[in-house]
Amino acid sequence: MSDETPPQPERLEGAPHPRDTVRLIGQDAAEAAFVDAFNTSRLHHAWLLTGPRGVGKATLAWRIARFLLTTPAPDAGGMFAPEPATSLEVSADHPIAQRIAAGGEGRIRNVTRSVNPDTKKLRREIVADDIRSLNQFFQMSAPDGGYRVVIIDDADLMNMTAANALLKMLEEPPARAVLLLISHQPSSLLPTIRSRCRTLALRTLDSDGVAEAMAQAGVDADRSGGLAALSGGSVGGAMRLSLLGGAQIYRELVGLMETMPRMDRPRALRLADAAATRGAEAKRDLLFVLLDLLLARLARTGATGSPPDPEAVPGEAQVLARLSPSPHQARIWADLAPEISARARHGIAVNLDPAALVLDTLIKISQAAPR
C-alpha cells in the first residue's frame, strides 16, 4: 500500500500529517453524529466533511477510517454484540492503527492530486483516472469482511470528468465501503454529489481551541493567541502562520501601517525586498494573504466602530481605529481589498518582479489611508 500511496500535496511542510494527529479538538458534535449513525446501523456510504480550511476535516477523516477498521459493527455477534461505541478514539497500540500510521493498511485509499507521468509534476486537479482507480480497490474484498474506506482530499479539486466518475460510484455504492469527501467549498461540487452524501459540518475553533491544537502540534502556547486571531479559528492556518513566520510579517505590516498615510518608504522597501529573495515565494504569498486580512480587519473596525478582539499583535487596535474611524472609510478599505488581491494574483501569474509588486501594493494602500 505504501508504494501506491499518492503524494500528500495538501500537507504543510513541518506540520503533522492528519493521519498522525492524536486528537481532534473542537469538533465533538461532528464526531458524535458519526458515532450515533454507526451505533444505530444508519451508516451512510458517503460522507461530506465540510468547513473552512484547516479546522480538522482531514484529521476527522483519518479518525473515522481508523474507527471503522478497528470497531466491530453493532449488529455483529448477535446476542454477543459489542457495547455501543462512545467515541472515535482508537488506541495507538492497536495493530491496525499502527499499520495505518505506517502507511501499510490496504483497506484505506487516500485520493489526492496525482503526479502527471509526462511532466513528473503534481497536477492542479484530481483527474478521472484518480477516481477510476478505485474500481480495482473496491473489487478487493476485505480479509475480515469489514469496511474499506476512501478519503478524497480534497473533493473540490476534482475536474468534471472525475466528478462524474465519482457520481457513478455514489449512485451504485460498493458494498461495505465508506467514502469520505473533504470539501472546503461544497457549493463547488455537483449538486448530485452533495445530495448523495451525508454532511458533517465542522466549525472554526475559538482561541482556546486553537491554542490547545497548536500545543498538540508543538507550538508555544504563548504565541497561539495572535495566531488564532489571524487564522480566523483555523488550526491549519495558524500552523502555516507559525511555520512561515506569519506573526512577525503581520507585526511588520501593522508597524508600517502606523506610519500611514505618510508611509515609511525605507521600511516598505525592506519588506518588499524580503519578499523578493530566492526561495521566498511562500512568504511572499503569505504576505498578500496577510495584507488581505489586514484590510478586512480595517473594514470591520470602521463598520462596527471598534477593532476586532483580541488583537493579533500588540498595538494593532490603535492602528486600526486611527486608520478606519468611520463606516465611510470602512467602505474604502472593503472596496480596495478585492482590487489588491486581483493585482497580486495577476502580478504573480505573469512573473512581475516581486519587490515591485509588493511595493506597488503598499503604495496603493497608503493612498487609501485617511489624510
Sequence and secondary structure as in RCSB ss.txt:
>XXXX:A:sequence
MSDETPPQPERLEGAPHPRDTVRLIGQDAAEAAFVDAFNTSRLHHAWLLTGPRGVGKATLAWRIARFLLTTPAPD
AGGMFAPEPATSLEVSADHPIAQRIAAGGEGRIRNVTRSVNPDTKKLRREIVADDIRSLNQFFQMSAPDGGYRVV
IIDDADLMNMTAANALLKMLEEPPARAVLLLISHQPSSLLPTIRSRCRTLALRTLDSDGVAEAMAQAGVDADRSG
GLAALSGGSVGGAMRLSLLGGAQIYRELVGLMETMPRMDRPRALRLADAAATRGAEAKRDLLFVLLDLLLARLAR
TGATGSPPDPEAVPGEAQVLARLSPSPHQARIWADLAPEISARARHGIAVNLDPAALVLDTLIKISQAAPR
>XXXX:A:secstr
 TTT    TT  TTS  GGG S   S HHHHHHHHHHHHTT   SEEEEESSTTSSHHHHHHHHHHHHHHS  TT
TTGGG       S   TTSHHHHHHHTT  TTEEEE   B TTT SB SSB HHHHHTHHHHHHS  TTS  EEE
EEETGGGB HHHHHHHHHHHHS  TTEEEEEEES GGGS HHHHHTSEEEE     HHHHHHHHHHTT  GGGHH
HHHHHHTS HHHHHHHHHTTHHHHHHHHHHHHTTTTS  HHHHHHHHHHHTSTT HHHHHHHHHHHHHHHHHHHH
HHHHSS  SS SSTTHHHHHHHH  SHHHHHHHHHHHHHHHHHHHHHHHTT  HHHHHHHHHHHHHHHS  
